[in-house]
Every structure is written in C-alpha cells, then in structure tokens.
Amino acid sequence: MCVEKMESKKAFIKFNNEGIIIGRLLVAYADIELSLFHCVNVTRDDFDTVYKAMFKERGESRRIGMADTFGRQNYHKLGLGTQFEMAISSVRYCLKIRNQYAHCVWYDDSSGFLAYANLEEGTESNKAVHNFKELTIRHIDIATLNLQEQYFEYTDSLLAWVNFEGRRIAGKPSKPPKPAPKQIKQPKLYLEI
C-alpha cells in the first residue's frame, strides 16, 4: 500500500459523502461543548465563572474535566449524578472521534475506503520517522460515520435532558419534561481492515 502521496483534497473528491459527514462531526463537536457548558451552568447559575473556566484556555479534555468538576456534585445532589457522569463519558468519546479526524491527513489508498493517518503520531518520540508508511493507517466508511453522527446526536440530547431535568428538579423554569434519550452503544472509531 503506497502512502507517499497523501492528498486530502483529491480523497474528498472521490469520497465526497464521507467528507460531508466528517465535516458535520467536526462542527457538531462545538455544539456538544456548548451543550455541556449549559448543562453545567444551570447548576452553578454563574455564567461568567463557568464560561471563563471552560473556554479561557484551549484544550477540549481540560474543558470536559472542568465541566465535570463544576457539575458532578451538583447533579449528585439533584439525584442525577449517574446521568451526568454518563453524559460526561459520552462527551469524552465524541472528543475521541473528533480528534481522530481533526489531526490527520486524508487520502485514497486504493482500498475502496477513505484512508487517513494522524500526522502528529510519532512526533513526540525520539525514534526517527523515515516516511509516511510508518504511520498507522486507518479507514472509515459511510456506515460507521453515520453511527458516529448518531452518537453525537445522542450525546447532545443526553446533555439537554440532564440540563432540563436538573432545572425541573431544582424548581427552575424548564421546558416540558421529555423522556431521557435511549442509551446507544459507542460506535467503532474506524474500520478494521
């Protein structure tokens, strides 16, 4: 499998539908972060503090950790601790999906699937990297991307449900109660070929 010529633009011409879904996933992660912010802020009722603590510095993992710190105890007091922890876990998995796509190069390796490699792989090691063939090559298809997108939607719905259920329990104005979203299985990150 030749990987000397990695051309993302050409790959997305051939794998246009995959590219559209990947683009939506990358954009949707920002929506999930905002939903997480709102979910946490409802228990703190201090927009400025929560906003600055979560978004002042870069780093998505740090933001999730900050949100967990701000929200965990408050949601446990409301009897929603398990649901909040499930939401945090789902956000972490969405970040894992997002990061594998945000930090890579895409190409057509003639496998019939969209191929990608993380260009940051191996850069923190003292071991010499001689060519791109040494990078881990992953593949993705539309079916897996659709499952990942459904997981993002589930995560956003779970955050909204925890948020509004927390409001309702705390006696704050809220939307009419809706049932919690049905839990779905974490999708594969990539194809095993």
The 8 nearest C-alpha neighbors of each residue, nearest first, counted from 0:
[[1, 2, 108, 109, 132, 110, 3, 136],
 [2, 0, 3, 108, 132, 4, 109, 131],
 [1, 3, 4, 132, 5, 131, 0, 108],
 [2, 4, 1, 5, 131, 132, 130, 0],
 [5, 3, 2, 6, 1, 106, 131, 108],
 [4, 6, 106, 2, 3, 7, 105, 104],
 [7, 5, 106, 9, 8, 4, 10, 105],
 [6, 8, 105, 10, 106, 9, 104, 11],
 [7, 9, 11, 10, 6, 12, 105, 106],
 [10, 8, 12, 11, 7, 6, 13, 106],
 [11, 9, 106, 7, 107, 13, 12, 8],
 [10, 12, 14, 15, 13, 8, 9, 18],
 [11, 13, 9, 15, 10, 14, 8, 18],
 [12, 14, 11, 10, 15, 9, 107, 16],
 [15, 13, 11, 17, 12, 16, 10, 18],
 [14, 16, 11, 18, 12, 17, 13, 19],
 [17, 15, 19, 18, 14, 20, 141, 11],
 [16, 18, 20, 15, 19, 14, 141, 21],
 [19, 17, 15, 21, 16, 20, 11, 22],
 [18, 20, 22, 16, 17, 21, 15, 23],
 [19, 21, 23, 17, 22, 18, 24, 16],
 [22, 20, 18, 24, 23, 19, 17, 25],
 [23, 21, 19, 25, 20, 24, 18, 26],
 [22, 24, 20, 26, 21, 25, 27, 19],
 [25, 23, 27, 21, 22, 26, 20, 28],
 [24, 26, 22, 23, 27, 28, 97, 21],
 [25, 27, 23, 24, 28, 29, 22, 30],
 [28, 26, 24, 30, 29, 25, 23, 31],
 [27, 29, 31, 30, 26, 25, 24, 32],
 [30, 28, 32, 27, 31, 26, 33, 25],
 [31, 29, 27, 33, 28, 32, 34, 26],
 [30, 32, 34, 28, 29, 33, 155, 35],
 [31, 33, 35, 29, 30, 34, 36, 28],
 [34, 32, 36, 30, 35, 31, 37, 29],
 [33, 35, 31, 37, 36, 32, 38, 158],
 [36, 34, 38, 32, 33, 37, 31, 39],
 [35, 37, 33, 39, 34, 38, 40, 32],
 [38, 36, 40, 34, 39, 35, 41, 33],
 [37, 39, 162, 35, 36, 40, 41, 34],
 [40, 38, 70, 36, 37, 41, 42, 66],
 [39, 41, 37, 43, 42, 44, 38, 36],
 [40, 42, 44, 39, 43, 38, 37, 162],
 [43, 41, 40, 39, 44, 73, 70, 74],
 [44, 42, 40, 45, 41, 39, 69, 70],
 [43, 45, 41, 40, 42, 46, 39, 49],
 [46, 44, 43, 47, 48, 49, 40, 41],
 [45, 47, 49, 48, 50, 40, 44, 43],
 [48, 46, 50, 49, 45, 51, 52, 44],
 [49, 47, 51, 50, 45, 46, 52, 53],
 [48, 50, 52, 46, 51, 47, 53, 40],
 [51, 49, 47, 53, 48, 52, 46, 54],
 [52, 50, 55, 54, 48, 53, 49, 47],
 [53, 51, 49, 50, 54, 48, 55, 65],
 [52, 54, 62, 50, 51, 49, 55, 65],
 [55, 53, 51, 56, 52, 50, 57, 62],
 [56, 54, 51, 52, 53, 57, 50, 62],
 [57, 55, 54, 58, 53, 52, 51, 62],
 [58, 56, 59, 54, 55, 61, 62, 53],
 [57, 59, 61, 60, 62, 56, 54, 63],
 [58, 60, 62, 61, 63, 57, 94, 32],
 [61, 59, 63, 62, 58, 64, 91, 94],
 [60, 62, 64, 58, 59, 63, 65, 53],
 [63, 61, 53, 59, 65, 60, 64, 66],
 [62, 64, 66, 60, 65, 61, 67, 59],
 [65, 63, 67, 61, 62, 66, 68, 60],
 [64, 66, 62, 68, 67, 63, 61, 53],
 [67, 65, 63, 69, 68, 64, 70, 39],
 [66, 68, 64, 70, 65, 71, 69, 63],
 [69, 67, 65, 66, 70, 71, 64, 72],
 [70, 68, 66, 67, 65, 71, 39, 72],
 [69, 71, 39, 67, 73, 68, 72, 66],
 [70, 72, 74, 67, 73, 68, 75, 69],
 [73, 71, 75, 74, 70, 76, 80, 69],
 [72, 74, 76, 70, 75, 71, 42, 77],
 [73, 75, 80, 77, 79, 76, 71, 72],
 [74, 76, 80, 78, 72, 77, 79, 73],
 [77, 75, 73, 74, 78, 72, 79, 80],
 [76, 78, 74, 75, 79, 73, 165, 168],
 [79, 77, 75, 76, 80, 74, 81, 165],
 [80, 78, 74, 82, 75, 77, 81, 83],
 [81, 79, 75, 74, 83, 82, 78, 84],
 [80, 82, 84, 83, 79, 85, 75, 78],
 [81, 83, 85, 79, 84, 80, 86, 161],
 [84, 82, 86, 80, 85, 81, 79, 87],
 [85, 83, 87, 81, 86, 82, 80, 88],
 [86, 84, 82, 88, 83, 87, 81, 89],
 [85, 87, 83, 89, 84, 88, 158, 157],
 [88, 86, 84, 90, 89, 85, 83, 91],
 [89, 87, 85, 91, 86, 90, 84, 92],
 [88, 90, 86, 92, 91, 87, 154, 85],
 [89, 91, 93, 87, 92, 88, 86, 94],
 [92, 90, 94, 88, 89, 93, 87, 95],
 [93, 91, 95, 89, 94, 90, 96, 88],
 [92, 94, 90, 96, 95, 91, 97, 89],
 [95, 93, 97, 91, 92, 96, 98, 90],
 [94, 96, 92, 98, 93, 97, 99, 91],
 [97, 95, 93, 94, 99, 98, 188, 92],
 [98, 96, 94, 100, 95, 99, 25, 101],
 [99, 97, 101, 95, 100, 96, 94, 102],
 [98, 100, 96, 97, 101, 102, 95, 103],
 [99, 101, 98, 97, 102, 103, 96, 21],
 [102, 100, 98, 99, 103, 97, 25, 104],
 [103, 101, 100, 117, 99, 98, 118, 119],
 [104, 102, 117, 116, 118, 100, 101, 115],
 [103, 105, 115, 116, 7, 117, 118, 106],
 [106, 104, 115, 7, 114, 10, 6, 103],
 [105, 107, 10, 5, 7, 6, 114, 115],
 [106, 108, 10, 109, 113, 114, 105, 112],
 [107, 109, 110, 106, 114, 0, 2, 1],
 [110, 108, 111, 107, 112, 0, 113, 114],
 [111, 109, 112, 108, 107, 113, 114, 0],
 [112, 110, 109, 113, 108, 107, 114, 140],
 [113, 111, 110, 138, 140, 114, 139, 107],
 [112, 114, 138, 139, 107, 106, 14, 140],
 [115, 113, 138, 106, 137, 105, 107, 112],
 [116, 114, 105, 137, 104, 136, 106, 138],
 [115, 117, 136, 103, 104, 135, 118, 137],
 [116, 118, 103, 119, 120, 102, 104, 115],
 [117, 119, 120, 103, 116, 104, 102, 134],
 [120, 118, 117, 122, 121, 102, 103, 123],
 [121, 119, 118, 117, 122, 134, 123, 135],
 [120, 122, 124, 123, 119, 128, 126, 134],
 [123, 121, 124, 119, 120, 125, 118, 128],
 [124, 122, 121, 125, 120, 119, 126, 127],
 [125, 123, 126, 121, 122, 127, 120, 128],
 [124, 126, 127, 123, 122, 121, 128, 120],
 [127, 125, 124, 128, 121, 122, 123, 129],
 [126, 128, 129, 125, 124, 121, 122, 130],
 [127, 129, 130, 126, 133, 121, 131, 122],
 [130, 128, 127, 131, 133, 132, 126, 134],
 [131, 129, 132, 128, 133, 3, 134, 2],
 [130, 132, 133, 134, 3, 2, 129, 128],
 [133, 131, 130, 134, 2, 3, 1, 135],
 [132, 134, 131, 130, 135, 128, 129, 136],
 [135, 133, 131, 132, 136, 116, 120, 117],
 [136, 134, 116, 137, 133, 117, 132, 120],
 [135, 137, 116, 115, 134, 114, 138, 117],
 [136, 138, 115, 114, 116, 189, 135, 139],
 [139, 137, 114, 190, 113, 189, 112, 115],
 [138, 140, 189, 190, 113, 112, 114, 143],
 [141, 139, 143, 142, 112, 144, 113, 17],
 [140, 142, 144, 143, 17, 145, 139, 16],
 [143, 141, 145, 144, 140, 146, 139, 147],
 [144, 142, 146, 145, 141, 140, 147, 139],
 [143, 145, 147, 141, 146, 142, 148, 140],
 [144, 146, 148, 142, 147, 143, 141, 149],
 [147, 145, 149, 143, 144, 148, 186, 150],
 [148, 146, 144, 150, 145, 149, 186, 143],
 [147, 149, 145, 151, 150, 146, 144, 152],
 [150, 148, 146, 152, 147, 151, 153, 145],
 [151, 149, 153, 147, 148, 152, 154, 146],
 [150, 152, 148, 154, 149, 153, 155, 93],
 [153, 151, 149, 155, 150, 154, 156, 148],
 [154, 152, 150, 156, 151, 155, 157, 149],
 [155, 153, 157, 151, 156, 152, 89, 150],
 [154, 156, 152, 158, 157, 153, 31, 151],
 [157, 155, 153, 159, 154, 158, 160, 152],
 [158, 156, 160, 154, 159, 155, 153, 180],
 [157, 159, 155, 161, 156, 160, 86, 162],
 [160, 158, 162, 156, 157, 161, 163, 155],
 [159, 161, 157, 163, 162, 158, 164, 179],
 [162, 160, 164, 158, 159, 163, 165, 157],
 [163, 161, 38, 159, 165, 160, 164, 158],
 [164, 162, 166, 160, 165, 161, 173, 159],
 [163, 165, 167, 161, 166, 162, 160, 168],
 [166, 164, 162, 168, 163, 167, 161, 169],
 [167, 165, 163, 171, 169, 164, 168, 173],
 [166, 168, 164, 170, 165, 169, 171, 173],
 [169, 167, 165, 170, 166, 164, 77, 171],
 [168, 170, 166, 167, 171, 165, 77, 164],
 [171, 169, 167, 168, 166, 172, 173, 165],
 [172, 170, 166, 169, 167, 173, 168, 165],
 [173, 171, 166, 170, 167, 174, 163, 169],
 [174, 172, 167, 163, 166, 171, 175, 176],
 [173, 175, 176, 163, 172, 167, 177, 166],
 [174, 176, 173, 177, 163, 167, 172, 164],
 [177, 175, 174, 178, 164, 163, 167, 173],
 [176, 178, 179, 175, 160, 174, 164, 180],
 [179, 177, 180, 176, 160, 181, 164, 157],
 [178, 180, 160, 181, 177, 157, 161, 156],
 [181, 179, 157, 182, 178, 156, 153, 160],
 [180, 182, 183, 179, 153, 178, 157, 156],
 [183, 181, 180, 184, 153, 179, 157, 154],
 [184, 182, 181, 185, 150, 153, 186, 180],
 [183, 185, 186, 182, 150, 146, 187, 181],
 [184, 186, 183, 187, 150, 92, 147, 89],
 [187, 185, 147, 146, 184, 188, 143, 150],
 [188, 186, 189, 185, 143, 190, 147, 146],
 [187, 189, 96, 186, 190, 143, 147, 95],
 [190, 188, 139, 187, 138, 137, 191, 143],
 [191, 189, 138, 139, 192, 137, 188, 187],
 [190, 192, 189, 138, 137, 139, 187, 188],
 [191, 190, 138, 137, 110, 189, 112, 139]]
